Amino acid sequence: MGLSCVNLSLICQTSDASIYYTLDGSSPTTGSFPYISGISVIASELVKTFAVKNGLNNSLVTSGNYIIDTSGLPAAPINLELIPE
């Protein structure tokens, strides 16, 4: 099979939270890539994410190791949870 691409969605249940992510295995910070829309994963990737919102503690860093599979099944979204201060 040829090269495949997966569009990965990140979801945070807290409205207006900002989500940041990395693809290089490092822990994300507010200086990392800001999540705006789907992330195109074209190779096996370790995606690390976290969310922030003023007045709330930052979410824990979550990660997902995505392995490209040409079977056509969609990737599961990553869910983030913010904890009030």
N, C-alpha and C positions, 0 to 999 in steps of 0.2 A: 504494500500500500504506500501511497505518497505521503508527503508532509501534511499533518493535520493541525488545526488551530482550535482552541477552546476559548470562548469568551466567558471569563470568570466574573461573577457579580459579588460584591461585598454588601452586606446588609447590617445596619445598626438600628435597633428598635427605638433608640432615643432620637426624636426628630431634631434636625438642625445640628447634629453632631458632625464633626469633621473626621474623616477616616484617612489614615496614612498607611502606606505599605512599602515593603521592600521585596526585591526578587533575588537578592544576593546572599541571603541567609543571615544578614545582620538584623538586629532589633530595630524596628521603626521608631522615628522621632517626628516631631513636627517639622523637621527639615527634610523628611523623606518625601517620596512621591505622594501628592494628595490624590485621593480617589475621587474621580469625577464621573466616570462611567465605566463600563466593563473593561477588564484587563485582558488583552489578547495574550494567551499563553501558547507559544508555538513549539516549545520544547519542555521537557520535564522541568518543573520549577518548584522551589520551596518559597511559598508566599507567606510573609509575616505581616500582620496588620495590628493596628490599634486605633481606638477612637477617643476624641477629646471634645469636651463642651464646657464652656465657662460655668462655674458653680457646681461642677460634678468632678469626682475623681476620674482620672483617665481609666479606660478599660485595661484589662490585662492584655498582654500581647498574645495573639492567637496565631496559629500557623497551620498551613495545609501543604502537604507535599503532593503536587499534582503531576501525575504521570500521563503523558499523552497516549491515549488509546484510540486507535482508528475504528473502534466499533460504532462510533456515532452517539454514544451515551453522553448526556450533558454533565458538566461538573457541578457538584453541590455548592451552594453559596456558603460563605463564611459568615457566621453570626457573631456580632460583638455585643457585649453588655456593659453599660456604664453604671457605676455604683455611686449614689449620692454621697456627698461629703457629710 
